[in-house]
Amino acid sequence: MKPKILVVDDEPDAVELIEFNLKGAGFDVISADDGAEAVQKARTAQPNLIILDVMLPEMDGMEVCKTLRRDPATAKIPIIMLTAKAAEIDRVLGLELGADDYVTKPFSPRELVLRVKNMLRRGQPTEEKQEQIRAGDLVIDIPRHQVTVKGKKVDLTATEFRLLTVLAQRRGRVQSRDQLLQDVWEYDNLIDTRTVDTHMRRLREKLGPAARYLDTIRGVGYRFTDE
């Protein structure tokens, strides 16, 4: 069975472009042109992933995202937010509401398809629970608390290891600095997010060439990628 993608956008040309490229990549595509229809189709059709425009009439994409995350029937469906809003506050808000990734308009259809493929592949439960994570020459052995690059052990602090592991387990998904502070440092209250930047800089220095798997998403946070 082909993976099913729900495309939500009120611009027919945008839907047509995305649908053409997704179908060409082997996906089954359904669409909705407003927020209410998107929520209804997400609940009834149970798509494997949703591409969600932010600027929708009446019920915008942010509200749709929040609604889907609150509903147990749709809470775990990956969401890629598609937006013409490139400001930092918009990207952060989208991620905080539960979007897994975002793409800024104008976008590359090829890049969007690749992000869909990667997110679906990485969303498999078996990958999240695996004890060893690999990306090229980088190997994270979680039970042994050990990281190697080209077979050579990399000495990381407990926090650096935790930071790398959290990012790798959420491969392809952008993690905001605030989210990392909560999940890695377990801080309930917001503190200086430069703590994350400082540890990322040290982690990259220790990983050497393997630091290429750690992307900086300007104004938002970080993402582990094996591309």
ZAZA-785721 format. One record per residue (C-alpha): residue in one letter; residue number from 1; x, z, y. Coordinates in steps of 0.1 Angstrom, whole numbers, always signed. Each point is the difference from the previous one (the first is absolute). Layout:
<a; NUM; <X; Z; Y>>;
...
END
This chain:
<m; 1; <+0; +0; +0>>;
<k; 2; <+13; -9; +34>>;
<p; 3; <+6; +28; +25>>;
<k; 4; <-28; +1; +26>>;
<i; 5; <+8; +2; +37>>;
<l; 6; <-25; +9; +27>>;
<v; 7; <+8; -17; +33>>;
<v; 8; <-17; +15; +30>>;
<d; 9; <+1; -20; +33>>;
<d; 10; <-26; -13; +24>>;
<e; 11; <+21; -31; +8>>;
<p; 12; <-10; -27; -25>>;
<d; 13; <+33; -19; +5>>;
<a; 14; <+20; +31; -9>>;
<v; 15; <-21; +6; -31>>;
<e; 16; <+4; -36; -11>>;
<l; 17; <+38; +1; +5>>;
<i; 18; <+4; +33; -19>>;
<e; 19; <-24; -11; -28>>;
<f; 20; <+17; -33; -5>>;
<n; 21; <+34; +16; -4>>;
<l; 22; <-12; +28; -22>>;
<k; 23; <-19; -23; -23>>;
<g; 24; <+31; -22; -2>>;
<a; 25; <+19; +30; -11>>;
<g; 26; <-24; +7; -28>>;
<f; 27; <-24; +26; +15>>;
<d; 28; <-37; +2; +0>>;
<v; 29; <-13; +4; +36>>;
<i; 30; <-31; +14; +15>>;
<s; 31; <-6; +5; +37>>;
<a; 32; <-20; +19; +26>>;
<d; 33; <-3; -7; +37>>;
<d; 34; <-9; +35; +13>>;
<g; 35; <+7; +36; -8>>;
<a; 36; <-33; +9; -16>>;
<e; 37; <+2; -29; -24>>;
<a; 38; <+36; +9; -8>>;
<v; 39; <-9; +35; -10>>;
<q; 40; <-29; -12; -21>>;
<k; 41; <+21; -26; -18>>;
<a; 42; <+28; +24; -6>>;
<r; 43; <-24; +24; -17>>;
<t; 44; <-18; -26; -21>>;
<a; 45; <+28; -26; -8>>;
<q; 46; <+28; +26; -4>>;
<p; 47; <+28; -24; +12>>;
<n; 48; <+36; +6; -10>>;
<l; 49; <+11; -1; +36>>;
<i; 50; <-16; -4; +35>>;
<i; 51; <+14; -20; +29>>;
<l; 52; <-17; +16; +30>>;
<d; 53; <-1; -13; +36>>;
<v; 54; <-1; +27; +26>>;
<m; 55; <-20; -18; +27>>;
<l; 56; <-34; -2; -16>>;
<p; 57; <-33; +1; +18>>;
<e; 58; <-20; +32; +0>>;
<m; 59; <+19; +18; -28>>;
<d; 60; <+37; -7; +6>>;
<g; 61; <+27; +0; -27>>;
<m; 62; <+12; +35; +8>>;
<e; 63; <-34; +14; -7>>;
<v; 64; <-4; -22; -31>>;
<c; 65; <+34; +14; -13>>;
<k; 66; <-10; +36; +7>>;
<t; 67; <-34; -6; -18>>;
<l; 68; <+16; -15; -31>>;
<r; 69; <+26; +28; -3>>;
<r; 70; <-27; +26; +1>>;
<d; 71; <-20; -16; -28>>;
<p; 72; <+13; +9; -35>>;
<a; 73; <-11; -35; -12>>;
<t; 74; <+22; -18; +25>>;
<a; 75; <+26; +26; +9>>;
<k; 76; <+28; -14; -21>>;
<i; 77; <-4; -37; +8>>;
<p; 78; <+32; -12; +18>>;
<i; 79; <-7; -11; +36>>;
<i; 80; <+22; -24; +20>>;
<m; 81; <-11; +2; +36>>;
<l; 82; <+1; -33; +19>>;
<t; 83; <+2; +5; +38>>;
<a; 84; <+7; -16; +33>>;
<k; 85; <+8; +35; +13>>;
<a; 86; <+37; +3; -2>>;
<a; 87; <+3; +32; +20>>;
<e; 88; <+16; +30; -17>>;
<i; 89; <-30; +22; +4>>;
<d; 90; <-22; -26; -18>>;
<r; 91; <+24; -3; -29>>;
<v; 92; <+4; +37; -4>>;
<l; 93; <-38; +6; +2>>;
<g; 94; <-7; -26; -26>>;
<l; 95; <+25; +15; -24>>;
<e; 96; <-12; +35; +7>>;
<l; 97; <-36; -11; -8>>;
<g; 98; <+12; -11; -34>>;
<a; 99; <+12; -36; +2>>;
<d; 100; <+28; -8; -24>>;
<d; 101; <+17; -27; +21>>;
<y; 102; <-7; -20; +31>>;
<v; 103; <+7; -36; +11>>;
<t; 104; <-1; -10; +36>>;
<k; 105; <-17; -32; +12>>;
<p; 106; <+12; -28; +2>>;
<f; 107; <+11; +4; -36>>;
<s; 108; <+18; -20; -27>>;
<p; 109; <-25; -8; -28>>;
<r; 110; <+29; -1; -24>>;
<e; 111; <+12; +34; +10>>;
<l; 112; <-35; +14; -3>>;
<v; 113; <-3; -13; -35>>;
<l; 114; <+33; +15; -10>>;
<r; 115; <-11; +34; +14>>;
<v; 116; <-32; -2; -20>>;
<k; 117; <+19; -8; -32>>;
<n; 118; <+25; +28; +6>>;
<m; 119; <-26; +25; +8>>;
<l; 120; <-20; -8; -31>>;
<r; 121; <+30; +1; -22>>;
<r; 122; <+13; +33; +15>>;
<g; 123; <-34; +16; -1>>;
<q; 124; <+0; +2; -38>>;
<p; 125; <-2; +37; -11>>;
<t; 126; <+28; -5; -25>>;
<e; 127; <+24; -8; +28>>;
<e; 128; <-9; +31; +20>>;
<k; 129; <+6; +23; -30>>;
<q; 130; <+32; -16; -12>>;
<e; 131; <+30; +23; -4>>;
<q; 132; <+25; -26; +10>>;
<i; 133; <-4; -23; +30>>;
<r; 134; <+22; -32; +3>>;
<a; 135; <+6; -24; +28>>;
<g; 136; <+29; -23; -7>>;
<d; 137; <+31; +21; -4>>;
<l; 138; <-17; +31; +13>>;
<v; 139; <-13; +24; -27>>;
<i; 140; <-19; +32; +7>>;
<d; 141; <-1; +23; -30>>;
<i; 142; <-27; +26; +9>>;
<p; 143; <+4; +25; -30>>;
<r; 144; <+37; +0; +4>>;
<h; 145; <-2; +2; +38>>;
<q; 146; <+26; -28; +2>>;
<v; 147; <+4; -32; +20>>;
<t; 148; <+25; -27; -9>>;
<v; 149; <+10; -33; +17>>;
<k; 150; <+17; -25; -23>>;
<g; 151; <+4; +28; -25>>;
<k; 152; <+19; +23; +25>>;
<k; 153; <-16; +34; +7>>;
<v; 154; <-11; +6; +36>>;
<d; 155; <+1; +36; +11>>;
<l; 156; <-33; +8; +19>>;
<t; 157; <-13; +33; +13>>;
<a; 158; <-33; +12; -15>>;
<t; 159; <-19; -12; +32>>;
<e; 160; <+17; -34; -1>>;
<f; 161; <-9; -5; -37>>;
<r; 162; <-36; +10; +7>>;
<l; 163; <-2; -23; +30>>;
<l; 164; <+13; -30; -20>>;
<t; 165; <-22; +8; -30>>;
<v; 166; <-32; +3; +21>>;
<l; 167; <+7; -34; +17>>;
<a; 168; <+9; -17; -33>>;
<q; 169; <-31; +13; -18>>;
<r; 170; <-21; -15; +28>>;
<r; 171; <+20; -33; -1>>;
<g; 172; <-12; -25; +25>>;
<r; 173; <-23; +25; +19>>;
<v; 174; <+10; +10; +35>>;
<q; 175; <+4; +38; +4>>;
<s; 176; <-4; +14; +34>>;
<r; 177; <+25; +27; +12>>;
<d; 178; <-28; +25; +1>>;
<q; 179; <-10; -8; -35>>;
<l; 180; <+36; +4; -12>>;
<l; 181; <+3; +33; +18>>;
<q; 182; <-30; +13; -20>>;
<d; 183; <+9; -14; -34>>;
<v; 184; <+38; +5; +0>>;
<w; 185; <+4; +30; +22>>;
<e; 186; <-35; +14; -6>>;
<y; 187; <-5; +8; +37>>;
<d; 188; <-36; +6; +9>>;
<n; 189; <+6; -2; +37>>;
<l; 190; <+15; -29; +18>>;
<i; 191; <+36; +6; +11>>;
<d; 192; <+26; -23; +14>>;
<t; 193; <-2; -32; -21>>;
<r; 194; <+37; -7; +7>>;
<t; 195; <+6; +23; -30>>;
<v; 196; <-11; -30; -21>>;
<d; 197; <+22; -24; +19>>;
<t; 198; <+30; +22; -4>>;
<h; 199; <-4; +3; -37>>;
<m; 200; <-7; -37; -4>>;
<r; 201; <+33; -8; +18>>;
<r; 202; <+20; +23; -23>>;
<l; 203; <-18; -14; -31>>;
<r; 204; <+8; -35; +10>>;
<e; 205; <+36; +8; +6>>;
<k; 206; <+3; +15; -35>>;
<l; 207; <-19; -29; -17>>;
<g; 208; <+23; -26; +16>>;
<p; 209; <-11; -35; -9>>;
<a; 210; <-31; +14; -18>>;
<a; 211; <-13; +12; +34>>;
<r; 212; <-14; -35; +3>>;
<y; 213; <-30; +12; -21>>;
<l; 214; <-10; +23; +29>>;
<d; 215; <-18; -18; +28>>;
<t; 216; <-6; +15; +34>>;
<i; 217; <-35; -9; +13>>;
<r; 218; <+5; +3; +38>>;
<g; 219; <-23; +25; +16>>;
<v; 220; <-15; +12; -33>>;
<g; 221; <+24; +11; -28>>;
<y; 222; <+17; -13; -31>>;
<r; 223; <-6; -21; -31>>;
<f; 224; <+18; -4; -33>>;
<t; 225; <+2; -37; -10>>;
<d; 226; <+19; -19; -27>>;
<e; 227; <-4; -34; +18>>;
END
